[in-house]
Amino acid sequence: MENKATLISYRPDIKVVDCTMRDGGLVNNFAFADEFVKELYRTNIAAGVDYMEFGYKASKKIFKKEDFGKWKFCDEDDIRAIVGDNNSDLKISVMTDVGRTDYRNDILPKKDSVIDLIRTATYIHQIPAAIDMIEDAKAKGYETTVNIMAVSKVNDEDLTNGLNLLAKSSVDVIYLVDSFGSFYPEQIRRLADKYLNVAAKTGKKIGIHAHNNQQLAFANTIEALIDGVSYLDATVSGMGRGAGNCYMESLLGFLKNPKYNLVPMMDFVEKEMLPLKQSGAVWGYDIPYLLTGILNSHPSSAIKFIKEKRTDYTNFQHELLDLE
């Protein structure tokens, strides 16, 4: 692929997307303090990060506002309270979710919003509905991406058909997502080739969103990068649901483009992430997540196991095998 690079070169097409508040919001119910968010925004600018995802655009008709922090909904006024008119090179993104976002009403025209990128999460069987959401966002003037979730559970024919549908849509970037942290680099390489070959037909870009159940999120991300994937998701200190995600610190340390700067991110970890963990927020690699990753299972059972403070790992493995 023409986008391949060596370990000492860099590709100017690479875009780094910070998902700390969205994936990390699943850890603390999106209850980030405003000062934390402002500092993360300033840090991303200083570090050269390309996009900052503020959270979800969840429907208030489905989710009660009082049950979540405000970044579950990402109202325009709340984002502007952090970024103003965003007079920076950092672009702002939010995630929409098929069946859980009132996108026709809650996504404003781009001219009225400080948001730049609308991301859409979909399962394979929801792709027609996802395309409707993508076309709505595109017509309103936004950049668009789509995350096909749980592809480790999707058969090859369905995935090919889904990718071909998305390639014909107006979406700008199609994401390869390792929802359960079950993929190994060799599998990522094969899938990246598949996604890239489909995308090349209509000029789409490909992204990667990895989970760290088997401590492979960073390895899988750079495997995809080396193969030609352009959009790279990461979170500060890997903060995300369950085992979390690719560490932003690792990714910035790896990338050779001089626009990226690791130092501001390390300062943020010291000043904000360490106190956040000390306050009781729990995420990151643990044996239960390893087991769900190995078995290609949803991490919800591992999250429950850890909340119950269980340590009977062998029994848990047998429980997972019984479910299989």
QUITA-V134615 format. One record per pair of residues at least 12 apart in sequence whose C-alpha atoms are under 8 Angstrom apart, sorted by the first residue. I is the first residue (numbers start at 0). J is the second residue. D is the distance in Angstrom with one decimal. If there is no record, write none. Layout:
# QUITA-V134615
i=<I/I>
j=<J/J>
d=<D/D>
This chain:
# QUITA-V134615
i=<0/0/1/2/2/2/3/3/3/3/4/4/5/7/8/8/9/9/9/10/11/12/13/13/13/13/14/14/14/14/14/14/15/15/15/15/15/15/15/16/16/16/16/16/16/16/16/16/17/17/17/17/17/17/17/17/17/17/18/18/18/18/18/18/18/19/19/19/19/19/19/19/20/20/20/20/21/21/21/21/21/21/21/22/22/22/22/22/22/23/23/23/23/23/24/24/24/24/24/25/25/26/26/26/26/26/26/26/27/28/28/28/29/29/29/29/29/29/30/30/30/30/31/31/33/35/36/37/37/38/39/40/40/42/42/42/43/43/43/44/44/44/45/45/46/46/46/46/46/46/46/47/47/47/47/48/48/49/49/49/50/50/50/50/51/51/51/51/52/52/52/52/53/53/53/53/53/53/54/54/54/54/54/54/54/55/55/55/55/55/55/55/55/56/56/56/56/56/56/56/56/56/56/56/56/57/57/57/57/57/57/57/58/58/58/58/58/59/61/73/75/75/78/79/84/85/90/90/90/91/91/91/91/92/92/92/92/92/93/93/93/93/94/94/94/94/95/95/95/95/96/96/96/97/97/97/97/97/97/97/102/102/103/106/107/108/108/109/109/109/110/114/115/115/116/116/116/116/117/117/117/117/117/118/118/118/118/119/119/119/119/119/119/120/120/120/120/121/121/121/121/122/122/122/123/123/123/123/123/123/123/126/126/126/129/130/130/130/133/133/133/133/134/134/134/137/137/142/142/143/143/143/144/144/144/144/144/145/145/145/145/146/146/146/146/147/147/147/147/148/148/148/149/149/149/149/150/150/150/150/151/151/151/151/151/151/152/162/162/163/166/166/166/166/166/167/170/171/171/172/172/172/172/172/173/173/173/173/173/173/174/174/174/174/175/175/175/175/175/175/175/176/176/176/177/177/177/178/178/178/178/179/179/179/179/179/179/179/179/180/180/180/180/180/180/180/180/180/181/181/181/181/181/181/181/182/183/183/184/184/184/184/187/187/187/188/188/188/191/191/191/191/192/195/195/204/204/204/205/205/205/206/206/206/206/206/207/207/207/207/207/207/208/208/208/208/208/208/209/209/209/210/210/210/210/211/211/211/211/211/211/212/212/212/212/212/212/212/212/212/212/213/213/213/213/213/214/216/216/216/217/217/217/217/220/221/232/233/233/233/233/234/234/235/235/235/235/235/236/236/236/237/238/238/239/239/240/241/241/241/241/241/241/241/241/242/242/242/242/242/243/243/243/247/248/248/248/286/287/287/287/287/287/287/288/288/290/291/294/294>
j=<226/227/227/226/227/228/224/225/226/227/225/227/225/255/255/256/254/255/256/256/256/229/228/229/230/231/48/49/50/229/230/231/48/49/50/230/231/232/233/48/49/50/51/52/230/231/232/233/43/48/50/51/52/232/233/234/235/247/51/52/53/54/232/233/234/52/233/234/235/237/238/239/52/53/54/70/52/53/54/55/70/71/94/54/234/238/239/240/243/234/238/239/240/243/54/70/71/239/240/239/240/238/239/240/241/280/281/282/280/67/68/71/54/67/68/69/70/71/67/68/69/70/68/70/81/271/81/81/82/267/267/81/82/263/264/267/89/263/264/87/88/89/260/263/258/259/260/261/262/263/264/89/258/259/260/89/259/88/89/90/89/90/91/92/89/90/91/92/91/92/93/94/70/73/78/91/92/93/70/71/72/73/92/93/94/70/71/72/73/93/94/95/96/71/72/73/74/93/94/95/96/100/102/105/106/71/72/95/96/99/100/101/72/99/100/101/105/72/99/93/112/113/113/113/113/113/114/115/116/113/114/115/116/114/115/116/117/118/114/116/117/118/117/118/119/120/117/118/119/120/119/120/121/119/120/121/125/128/129/132/132/135/135/136/139/139/140/139/140/141/140/141/141/142/141/142/143/144/136/141/142/143/144/143/144/145/146/132/133/143/144/145/146/145/146/147/148/145/146/147/148/147/148/149/147/148/150/153/157/158/161/161/164/165/145/165/168/170/145/168/169/170/168/169/170/169/170/170/171/170/171/172/170/171/172/173/174/170/172/173/174/173/174/175/176/173/174/175/176/176/177/178/176/177/178/179/175/176/177/178/177/178/179/181/182/295/295/194/197/197/197/198/200/201/203/201/203/203/204/203/204/205/206/230/194/198/203/204/205/206/205/206/207/208/190/191/194/205/206/207/208/207/208/209/208/209/210/208/209/210/297/210/212/291/292/295/296/297/298/209/210/211/212/213/215/216/292/295/212/213/291/292/293/294/295/219/215/219/215/218/219/222/219/222/223/222/223/226/223/226/227/228/226/227/228/228/229/230/228/229/230/228/229/230/231/232/220/223/228/230/231/232/220/231/232/233/244/245/232/244/245/242/243/244/245/242/243/244/245/283/284/241/242/243/284/285/288/289/290/291/292/284/288/289/292/293/284/244/245/246/245/246/249/250/245/250/245/245/246/247/250/246/247/247/248/264/268/272/248/268/272/283/282/283/282/283/282/282/283/284/288/298/299/301/302/282/283/284/285/288/282/283/284/264/261/264/265/312/301/302/304/305/312/315/301/302/316/319/319/320>
d=<7.2/6.4/7.5/7.4/4.7/7.8/7.7/5.4/5.6/5.0/5.9/7.9/7.4/6.8/6.4/7.9/7.0/5.4/5.4/7.3/7.4/6.1/8.0/4.7/5.9/7.4/7.6/5.7/7.6/6.1/4.8/6.2/5.5/5.2/6.4/6.0/5.0/6.1/7.4/6.7/6.0/4.6/5.9/7.2/7.0/5.9/4.7/6.3/7.8/7.1/6.1/4.8/6.0/6.1/5.4/5.5/7.6/7.5/6.5/5.1/7.5/7.9/6.5/5.9/5.2/7.3/7.3/4.4/5.9/7.8/6.0/7.0/6.6/5.4/5.6/7.5/6.3/5.9/3.9/6.5/7.6/7.9/7.7/7.7/7.8/7.0/4.6/6.1/7.8/7.5/4.9/4.0/6.3/7.7/7.1/7.5/7.7/7.2/8.0/6.5/5.4/7.8/6.2/5.5/7.7/6.7/6.9/6.9/6.5/5.7/6.1/7.8/7.7/6.3/4.5/6.6/5.3/5.9/6.9/4.2/7.0/7.3/7.2/7.8/7.4/6.8/7.2/5.6/7.6/7.6/7.2/7.9/7.6/5.7/6.2/6.9/7.4/8.0/7.5/7.3/7.3/5.9/7.2/6.3/7.7/5.4/4.5/6.2/7.4/5.8/6.5/7.6/5.6/4.7/6.3/6.6/6.8/7.3/5.2/6.1/5.6/4.6/5.7/6.6/7.1/6.3/5.2/5.9/6.1/4.5/5.2/7.4/6.4/6.8/7.7/7.2/6.3/5.6/5.0/5.7/7.1/6.2/8.0/5.4/6.1/6.4/4.9/5.5/6.2/5.6/4.6/5.9/7.8/6.4/4.5/5.6/7.7/6.5/6.0/5.3/7.8/6.1/7.9/7.4/8.0/6.0/5.0/6.8/7.3/5.8/4.8/7.2/7.2/5.8/4.6/5.2/7.8/7.6/6.9/7.4/6.7/7.5/7.8/7.1/6.3/7.0/7.4/5.9/7.4/7.1/4.9/5.3/6.3/5.7/5.8/4.5/5.8/7.1/7.4/6.7/5.5/6.1/6.1/4.6/5.7/7.1/7.0/5.9/4.7/6.2/5.6/4.9/6.6/7.1/6.3/5.7/7.1/6.8/6.0/7.8/6.9/7.9/7.3/7.4/7.4/4.7/6.7/5.7/5.2/6.1/7.7/8.0/5.7/6.2/5.6/4.6/5.6/7.6/6.7/6.4/6.2/5.0/6.6/5.7/4.7/5.7/7.5/7.6/7.2/7.7/6.2/4.7/6.1/5.9/4.7/6.3/6.9/7.3/6.1/5.2/6.0/5.6/5.2/6.9/6.3/7.3/7.7/7.5/7.5/7.2/6.5/6.7/7.8/7.6/7.9/7.0/6.6/8.0/7.9/8.0/7.0/6.3/7.5/6.3/7.6/6.9/7.7/7.8/6.7/5.3/5.4/6.7/5.8/5.7/4.5/5.8/7.2/7.1/6.5/5.1/5.9/6.3/4.7/6.7/6.4/7.8/6.4/6.7/6.3/5.7/7.4/6.0/7.0/6.7/5.1/7.0/8.0/6.9/7.1/7.5/7.0/7.7/7.8/7.3/7.5/7.1/7.8/7.2/6.8/6.6/6.9/5.9/7.7/6.1/6.9/7.0/7.5/5.5/6.3/5.7/4.6/5.3/6.5/7.9/7.9/7.9/7.2/6.4/4.9/6.0/5.6/4.3/5.4/6.8/7.7/7.3/7.5/7.2/6.0/4.9/6.3/5.9/4.8/6.0/6.4/5.0/6.0/8.0/7.0/6.3/7.9/6.6/7.1/7.3/5.7/6.0/6.2/5.7/6.6/6.7/4.6/5.5/4.8/6.3/7.5/7.3/5.1/7.5/7.1/7.1/7.9/4.4/5.8/7.3/5.2/7.9/7.1/6.9/7.9/6.8/5.1/6.2/6.4/7.0/6.4/6.5/6.2/6.7/6.1/6.9/7.8/7.0/7.2/7.5/7.4/7.3/6.5/7.6/5.2/5.8/6.4/5.7/5.7/4.1/5.8/7.6/6.3/6.9/7.0/6.3/5.4/6.2/7.5/6.8/5.2/7.5/7.8/8.0/7.5/5.8/6.2/6.8/5.7/4.4/6.5/5.3/5.6/5.2/6.6/7.5/6.5/7.9/5.1/7.5/5.9/7.6/5.0/4.9/8.0/7.4/5.3/7.4/7.4/5.1/6.1/7.4/6.7/6.0/4.7/7.9/4.8/6.7/7.1/7.0/7.2/8.0/7.3/4.9/5.7/4.9/7.5/5.5/5.1/4.9/6.6/7.7/7.3/7.9/6.8/7.1/7.3/7.0/6.3/7.0/6.5/7.6/6.6/5.4/6.2/7.7/7.0/6.5/7.9/7.7/6.1/5.8/4.0/4.5/6.8/6.0/6.1/5.2/7.2/8.0/6.6/6.7/7.1/7.3/5.1/8.0/7.3/7.6/6.9/7.6/5.8/7.9/6.6/7.6/7.8/8.0>
